Amino acid sequence: MKYHYEATEGEFIALMDTIKFVAKIIAKSSIKHAKLRRTSPLESVKAVVKDAIREQVEAIEDEDIGGDADEDLDTESDEPPPATVTPFRVVEPLPAPVAAKVSAAVERAAEEQRVKVLHGKDTWVTLIDVWRQNFAVEGEQPDRVANLHAAASPFVAAYLQSREGLTDATREAVYLLDGGDPEAAMPPRYGLTNRQLREARLIAENIAQVASFHAPWLTELLEYAYEYRTLPTGD
């Protein structure tokens, strides 16, 4: 029966170190050994190899069972070894001029985003004002598709992303178009009546339906939560 053994990396390195050590001793001692004992070179090599291997074995045994081993046995306990603490890199603060530039850049980006949202809000309110004209009733209808194309801009996208979706944005537009105070702290439903809430939801659904052919990204912004898809009854 044959047995196969695969050495670990550490065992392989230890073996190679041993071979190198033995080779050095052979190279240094074989000639001297042969001269002293006046034996054949082959016998000298054999003797040197035996001496080298014996020295290595003795050194390994001394290291394994030396004085340090007693200390390890005395201090052995059932407690796990302490966790290794990974050092962390301290982030140095930016110099004042650089920090000022970064702060200015952040403020500038925030202001640009705020302007985009406000512009998109005005565009959306205008779109809803057009969409409400004779909505779901008989009469002359505005060109809602053309107005939708004109409104489908990055500004409107920024505004809708600041809201919860089409219905939420349409509720705000209805609130403002019906005389709501734009500076007031508005509640989630903008203080709208049930009739206004129904109108806002139906308009948002209609915009999403029309946008599925002309601006699909708008369709994805229609809310499907119970609060938005449920039409309240009464006025």
C-alpha positions, -999 to 999 in steps of 0.1 A, spaced: 0 0 0 13 34 -9 7 66 10 7 100 -4 16 130 17 13 167 6 36 190 26 23 224 36 41 256 25 57 259 60 69 223 60 83 226 25 103 258 35 116 241 66 127 210 46 145 232 20 163 251 48 174 218 63 187 206 29 206 239 24 221 236 59 232 200 53 247 209 20 268 237 35 281 215 62 290 188 37 309 213 16 328 228 45 335 196 64 339 168 39 375 177 30 385 183 66 369 151 77 387 131 50 421 146 59 417 139 96 405 103 93 422 96 60 392 78 46 378 77 11 358 107 -1 326 86 -2 330 75 35 338 111 45 306 124 28 285 97 46 300 106 79 295 143 74 259 138 64 252 118 95 268 144 117 248 172 101 215 154 103 222 146 140 230 182 147 198 194 130 176 169 149 192 179 182 186 216 174 150 210 166 144 189 198 161 216 219 138 242 203 106 222 208 112 210 243 134 238 257 128 262 285 102 282 265 80 251 263 77 249 301 65 285 302 39 278 275 26 248 295 24 268 327 5 296 311 -19 274 291 -56 281 298 -90 274 283 -95 311 274 -93 319 237 -63 340 226 -69 378 225 -83 391 193 -59 408 169 -65 445 167 -63 457 131 -45 491 130 -65 518 113 -53 547 92 -59 581 107 -74 604 80 -57 637 82 -80 667 78 -78 686 46 -58 719 46 -80 749 51 -78 761 14 -87 727 1 -115 722 26 -129 756 16 -129 746 -21 -146 713 -14 -172 731 8 -178 757 -19 -182 729 -46 -207 710 -24 -227 742 -18 -226 750 -55 -239 716 -65 -266 718 -39 -277 751 -52 -277 739 -88 -299 709 -77 -323 732 -59 -327 754 -90 -333 723 -111 -360 711 -87 -377 745 -87 -377 748 -124 -390 713 -128 -418 720 -103 -429 751 -123 -429 730 -155 -449 702 -138 -475 726 -124 -479 740 -159 -484 705 -174 -510 696 -148 -528 729 -155 -531 719 -191 -540 683 -183 -569 693 -161 -587 711 -189 -618 691 -197 -601 661 -182 -626 631 -183 -654 653 -196 -668 661 -230 -653 691 -247 -623 705 -265 -592 687 -253 -557 702 -252 -527 686 -270 -516 666 -239 -489 646 -259 -472 678 -271 -472 692 -236 -459 660 -222 -430 660 -246 -422 696 -237 -423 687 -199 -402 655 -201 -369 672 -192 -341 667 -167 -356 695 -146 -389 676 -142 -370 644 -135 -351 662 -107 -384 675 -93 -402 642 -94 -372 625 -77 -376 650 -49 -412 639 -45 -426 604 -39 -437 600 -75 -463 612 -101 -493 612 -77 -475 631 -50 -462 657 -75 -497 660 -90 -512 665 -56 -489 694 -50 -497 709 -84 -534 707 -77 -529 723 -43 -510 752 -59 -533 756 -89 -563 757 -65 -548 786 -45 -527 768 -20 -500 788 -2 -466 777 -16 -448 788 15 -470 769 39 -458 738 58 -480 713 38 -492 680 53 -486 648 34 -520 651 16 -515 688 11 -548 694 29 -567 684 -3 -603 673 -3 -613 638 -14 -624 652 -48 -590 668 -53 -572 636 -42 -592 616 -67 -585 640 -95 -548 640 -87 -546 602 -88 -566 599 -120 -544 625 -137 -512 608 -126 -525 575 -139 -534 590 -172 -500 607 -175 -483 574 -168 -505 557 -195 -497 583 -221 -460 584 -211 -457 546 -217 -455 554 -254 -438 588 -254 -417 590 -221 -414 556 -205 -393 567 -176 -422 588 -163 -444 556 -162 -419 540 -138 -425 569 -113 -462 561 -107 -468 550 -71 -485 517 -64 -487 520 -26 -522 516 -11 -523 552 0 -519 564 -36 -539 539 -56 -570 540 -34 -595 566 -45 -612 583 -16 -650 587 -18 -671 618 -11 -661 654 -14 
